[in-house]
Amino acid sequence: MRTTLGKYLQILRLFWATAIAAELEYRMNFLLATLSSVGSLMGSLFGLFLFYQTGYTFEGWNWEEALIVLGVFTLLTGFSATFLSPNLNQIVRHVQEGTLDFVLLKPISSQFWLSMRTVSPWGVPDIAFGLILIGYAGSRLRLNPIVYLQATLPIALGFLILYSLWFMLGATSIWFVKIYNVTEVLRGLLEAGRFPMVAYPTAYRFFFTFIVPVAFLTTIPAEVLLSRSEVGWMIAAIGLATALLIAARAFWRFALRFYTSASS
């Protein structure tokens, strides 16, 4: 077990070192990514400000508390740009070009290779801005530092939930080769995470909690930071993340049964 884990960690280190070295050849891209992140954050803040400028508040969420939700959302966006987009969006290309054959022949898990092959530093500005926003709002609310540690679990679970959903969508490219629009639909739905779930009508809350679990990505981690999340929701988040990870693994194995090798 330790040997296998050590092997994968060594491979991961080589993957990411190579990817970062290649990306940093175009350092101007980092400045452009930072400017893009600033623009996106300013737009999100302005949209949130429009709700609060007249004294209106989302039920049970003041300005600083809503900022924490936005901070978690920005952190999640950075995670997606750093780890998910550069890897999982390539599944479609591998299927189209037949290069998935070479991935399947490698003596490591194909899911691991497709999920962790590369990393992009261009999502780092969003991660930094998300942490700054959470820290700023937390300082205004005088949150106990211990809650930041407590919130790492639901945030990590949110990452795993998002990864699992994205990977399963990517795996459907084995049947439906051109699914770029499907991943864009997922991105669009996740935009709802910019605001607390109470901002939406009841029917939408149900949809974003039990159909597309956006609430588990941003609102619930924010509630943990604010020390007002119920234990039941945390148990549900753990169960959901575990179930989706298992489902993603099983779905990938199922999808590979229908994959037709480019060489056959």
Buried (B, 14 or more C-beta within 10 A) or exposed (E): EEEEEEEBEEBBEEBBEEBEEEBEEEEEBBEEBBEBBEEBBEEBBEEBEEBBEEEEEBEEBEBBBBBBBBBBBBBBBBBBBBBBBBBBBBBBEBBEEEEBBEBBEEEEBBBBBBBBBBBBBBBBBBBBBBBEBBBBBBEBBEBEEEBBEBBEBBBBBBBBBBBBBBBBBBBBBBEEEEBEEBBEEEEEBBEBBBBBBBBBEEEEBEBBBEEBBBBBBBBBBBBBBBEEBEEEBBEBBBEBBBEBBEBBBEBBEEBBEEBEEBEE
